[in-house]
Amino acid sequence: MRVSHFNTFPYGGAATAALRLNRQLCKIGLDSKLYYRRNDREDESGGSALVQLTPLQQDKKSNTFIARRREKKRLRKVWQLHNDHIACRSPGEETFSMARLPQSEIPDWSQIRPDVVHLHWVSFFVDYPSFVNSIPADVPIVFTLHDMNAFTGGCHYSNGCEKFKSGCGTCPQLTNASPRDVSVDSFEAKRHALADRKVHVVAPSQWMLDLARRSPIWPESASFHHIRLGFNLKKFVPIDRDHARKQLGIKSDAILIGFGADDVRNKRKGVENLIDALGLLTTSRPVECLVYGGGKVPTKGNTPPLHEMGYVSSMDRQRLIYSAADVFVVPSSEDNQPQVGLEALACGTPVVGFDTCGVPEMVHHGKHGLLASTGDSLELAKQISWLVENPFERNKMSVVARKYMEQYHDTTSQAQLYSLLYENATHLQRRSKKAA
């Protein structure tokens, strides 16, 4: 079976998850490839697991006067919507992406010849009307939700807004929002593109899957599946704490509080809550903070010493960071299933997070981590302080964390579940074709 995965970039959380799945699918015998649009980071290397997408050259028939005129009109509307509602958004706001793009990149399906098209994080890559319509009609689509964008009018996390249940409009994340703003245009473009397709929606958290079910973007025949993220648990393993710190060049014997994100400046990831909590700790032990990710951590006068590792893509170095930390914190205000938290658990490090979204599905309070009320920095500080002051309980949680990951998040089990989904999807597609 040939499975063709698509992701905008070969880096970032969604790409990492897609690559792990792609490699494991190859190991269990599937012909699986991951295609991406572009790579803006020269230090990233996907090896043979990645293929940069070569768009299909423009058909001569599409170069007629009428076609050019139609395309000019389409572009004018796309750019007007972008300029009216997106271009003036303030820097640092949560990502917002349109369903219709100025540039339409369609792969040469005659060369790829997929049995299944598997979409991941495809914002700023997939122009829904042209891309989805170009997929051969007899090929099922599997769509893994790494955030909410696939079923909203453009936001990637809605911040509590539920307009995606009815078609969006007057979007609170846009400038000059109106009842017919770009969120409505994008919502309708997605719904129309997917209307006649066989779509199988997958989410790693039940929270995300439940939200997706409520959106009318999906065709009535869409199926929904909960498949947890998988990890190479032979790579993400606990390492002796002192050895890990030595390898990282950390000489301190203090309790290390870990935090990581692709970009630590993303407000949704909660670094400000973490910094506030670190200043409110009530412990008898010296505490320091170990951080990795792009961007600079904002500090305050009472912030404990920071060990900033910068952006880290190496799995081996990430494993050292997780193992060097005594506690790892996931203070996200909204998140699907943060991989940094799961990777920390795989390395035997208890996790403290907010009791929101997909986080409590992976952090079982009192078993291999602790939860605090969302946005409450003081309660977050209390939970971190409790773990710092109770090393015996912390060590017990470490053992449970590793067992939990082995039971629920092994990449082999994940790949087998996806393989079964592909088989069922192609079988249903063939049966539907015969019935027609």
N, C-alpha and C positions, 0 to 999 in steps of 0.2 A: 504494500500500500504506500502511495506517495502522499505525504502530508507537507503542505507548503505553509509555513508560518510567516506572518508579516508583522514587523514592528518598525516604528519610525527610525529609531536609533539603535546601535549595537551596545549601548551603555544605559545605565539607569536601572531602577528597580524592576520595571516590567521586562526590560530586555534581559536582565540577569535571570529572572524567573523563566522566561521563554527559552533562553539558551540552555538552562539546566534541563528543562523538559525535552528540548530538541535532542540534546546529547543522549539522554536516557532512552528516548524512543529509538534512536539509531542502535543503541546497545541491545535492545530487545527485538531488533530485526526489521524495523520500519524504515522506509526511504524518506527521511525527514530532513528538510532544509529550512533555514530561517533567512528570510530576505529583509533587507532594511533599505531605507532611502539614502541616508547619508551618515557620515561619521565626522563629528567635529572635534574629536579628541584623539590626537595622534598616538597616545599611549595605550589605546585600547586595541586588543587583538582577539578576534573571535576564532582565528584559525579556520579549519575546514567546516566548522559548524555554521559559518555565516557566508551569505552571498549578497553582494551589493546589487540592488535592483537595477536592471537595465530597462528603461521604459520602452514601450512599443513605439516605433516611429509613426508619425502622423499619416493616416490613410489619405491618399490622393483625393478620394471622394469628399473628404472633410475640408478640402481646400477650395471648394466652389464659392462663388460670390454669396450665395444664400447662407452657406455654412459659416463663412467669415463674418457676415453681418449678424447672424445669430450668436456667434461666439463673442463678438464685440459687445452686444447687448448684455450677455450673461456676465462678462467681466465688469461692465459698468455697474451692474447691480451688486456684484460681490464686493467690489472696492467701495461702493457707497455705504453698504452695511458695515464694512470693516472700519471705515473712516468715521462714521457716525457714532458707533457704539463701542469699538474696541481700541482704536488707535490712541485715544486720550486717557485710557485707564492708567492709574498711578503705578509706578514701579513697585514691585514687591507683592502685588496682589496675586491671588490664586490664579492658576492658568485657566484661560478661557479659549476655546478653539472652535472654529466654524466647520460646518459640515461640507460646505461648498468652497472650493479653493480656486485661486486664480490659475494655478498650474495643475493640469490633470496628468497624472503619471499612471499609465496602464501597463502592466507587465505583458510580455508575450506569452500568453497561456499555451500556445502551441508548442513552445519550448519547455515550459514548466510541467505541463500535463498533470495537474494535481488530481488526486482522488478526493481530497479534502482541503479546503482553504481554511486556515486557522488564523484569525485576526487577534492581535494582542493590543498594544498601545499604538494606535495608528493616527493620532492627531497630527495635523500639519503635514500629513503624508497622503492620506486617502481622501480624495474628493468623492463623497458618497455616490452621487448620481452616476458618474462615469466609471468609477472603480468597481462598485458592486454590480452594476449592470454588465460590466465586461466579463465577470466571472462566468464560465460556462454554466448553462442552466441546470445541468445534471450534477453539478458539484455542490455538496452541502457546505454550509459555513458554520464553523465553530468560533464563537466569540468569547474569549476569556476577559473578564472585567478586572482590570488592575486599578480602576477608579470608576467614577460614575459617568464619565463623558459619553459612553456609548448609548446611554438611554436618557440623556438630557439635551437641552437646547444649546449646550456649549460649555457649561461649567463642569469642572472635574470633581469638585466636591461642593455640595449645595449649601453648606452652612445652615442646615435646618430647613431651607426652602423646599416646599413640596409641589411646586408648579410643574415639575416634570410629570406629575400624575395626569395632567390635563392638557399639556402641550406648550407650556412655558409662556413667555410674554411678560413685559414690564419686569425684566430680570434685575434683581437687586445687585448683581455683580457688574452691570454695564453702566456706561455713561449715556445720558440722553435716552434712558430706557422708555419704551412705549409698548402699547398692546401689540404692535406689529414690528417689534425690533428684531435684531439678528437671531435672538434665541428662538423665536417662532419660525423663522426661515430655516434655521438649522434643524430644528425638531422635525419639521415637515419634510425636509430633504432626506433625513434619515429614514423616517417612517415610509416615505414613498419608495425609496431605494430598496428597502428590505421587505416590502409588502408581499411579494410573490416568491420569496426565497425560503428554503428550508434552513432555519437558523437554530443552532443549539448553543444556549447561553450557559457559560460556566463562571462561577465565582469562587474564590478561595475562602471567603467568609460567608456564613449564613446571613449575616447582616446585609452584605452587599447584594446577595441573591434575592432577599426579600424585597429590597428597594427596587431591584430590576423588574421583578414581577409586576410591580404597580405601574410601570410605564407603558403607555399604549404605542410606543415606538415599534415594539416587536410584532411580527405577524401572529395571527391567532394560533398557527400551528407550531410556534416556537416551543422548544423544550428547555427546561432549566435544571442545572446540575451543580451540586456542591462538591468540588474537588479541592482538597487542601494543597497548599504549596509543598513541593518536594525539595529536599536538600540532600546533597552528597554527605552522608553522615560518616563516611570514612575520611572526609576532608575536614568537616566541622566537628572536631572532637576536643574534649577538654585537654589542656596542656598544663603542666605544673606552673602555678602562678609565678613563682620566683624566676623560673626559666623564661616565661613569657615576658616578664618585666625587663629582664636582662637583655633579651633580644631587641626590645623596643627602646633600650637606653634609659629606662626609668629606674632610678636608684632608690626612690622613696619606699618606705615600708608602710605608708599611710593606707587607709582604706580608699580604694579607687572606685569612684562612681562613673560608669560608662554612659556615653551617649553617642549616637551616630545617625547620619542622614545623608542622602545624596547632596543636599544643600542645606546646611544648618540654619540658613537665614529664612527658610520657608516658615512663615508664622504658624501654619497648621501643624508643623512638627513639634512645636511647643518649647523651643529652647529658652524663651523668656520665662515660662513657668518653671523650667528646670533651674535657671539661674536664681530666680526668686526663692525656690525651695532650698537650694544649696546654702543660701544666706540665712535660712530659718532652721537649719538642722540643730538638734539638741543631742549631741553625742559626746562621750568622753574620749573618743578616739579621734586622732587627726584624720581629716578627710581631704582628698584631692579629686580632681575631675579629669577623666580621660575622654577626649572627644575626637571623632573623625568625621570628615565630610567637607564639601566645598564651602567656602565662605568663612567669615570671621565670627567667632562667638562674642556677643555683646556682654560685657562684664560690668559688675558694680563693685563698690568699695569693699563689701563683705564677701565677695566671691572667693571660694577656696582656690588654691593654685591650680592652674589648668595645664594639662599636657595635650596640646593640639597636634594631631597626626596629619591634618590636611585630608585631601581627597584620597581615598584608598580603594583601589579596584582589585588588588591581589587577595585571593582567598586565604592564602597562607598568612598574610599580614593581618587580615581581619580576624582570623582565628587567634592570633597572638593578642590582639586587643581585647577580644571577648574573654579570653582566659586570664589576662592580666587584671581585669576588672573584678571587683568583689560583688558589685551590684550593677545591673544595667537598667537604664530608665528610658521608657517610651512614653513621653508626655504629650502625645498627639491629641489634638482636639477632635480631629476627624481622620480616620484611616481605615483601610480595608483589612489588611493583615500584614503589619509592618515586618519586613524580612529581617531587619536588624534585631528585633526582639526574638524572633524564632532562631536566628543564628546564634544569639547569645545563649538561649536555652540549650541548643545543641552542644555548646561548649561548656555546659554545666553552670552557667551564671544565672542566678535568679533575676527576675525582671519585675520592676515596679512601673505601673502605667495608670492611665486614667480609665475609669470604668465606662467606656464609650465605644460605639461602633463595633469593629471587629476585634478590638483589643481583648475584652474579657473571654473571647472564644479561645485565645491562645495563652492568656495569663490566668490560670485558675487560682483564685485568691486563697492564700493560706497553704497551697500545695507546692507550687514552684514559682510563686511570686505574690505580689500584693497589689491591690487596686485602691485608687483614691478617687474621690468625686471629681468629675471633669472640671478642669480649670482651677481647682482649689490648690494653690501652691503650698499652703500651710499643711493641709492633709497629706499632700505628696511628700513634704518634708518629714512628717511624722512616720509615714510608712518606710521611707528610706532610713530614717534614724533607728526604727525598730530593727531592721535587718542588720544595720551596722552594729547595734548593741547586742545582738543575739547570734553569735557565730555558729553555735550548735544548730540552731534552726536553719540558718543560712546554708550550712553544709548539707542538711537533710534535703532542703529544697533543690540543691544542686544535683543530687542523685535523682530525685523525682523528675527534674527538668529534662535530664538526658533520656530517661526512660519514656517520658511523654513524647519526645521527638522521634525516638525509635519506633514507637507504636503508631504515630499518626502522620509523620511528615517525612518518611523515607521516599526518595525520588523514584525508586523502583515501583513502589505501590502506586504513586501518582501516575507514572507512565502507563502502567497496566490499566488504570481506570480510564485514561484518555484513549488508549488503544481500543478498549471495549466501546467507548463512545463513538469513535471513528467507524468501527465495524457496524454498529447499530445505525449510525447516520447514513452510511452508504447503502446499507440494506434497505432502509426505509425509502431512500431516494430511488433505488432500482424498482422497488415495489410500486411506488407512486408513478414512475414512468410507464410501467407495464399497464397499470390501471388506466392511464390516459390513452 
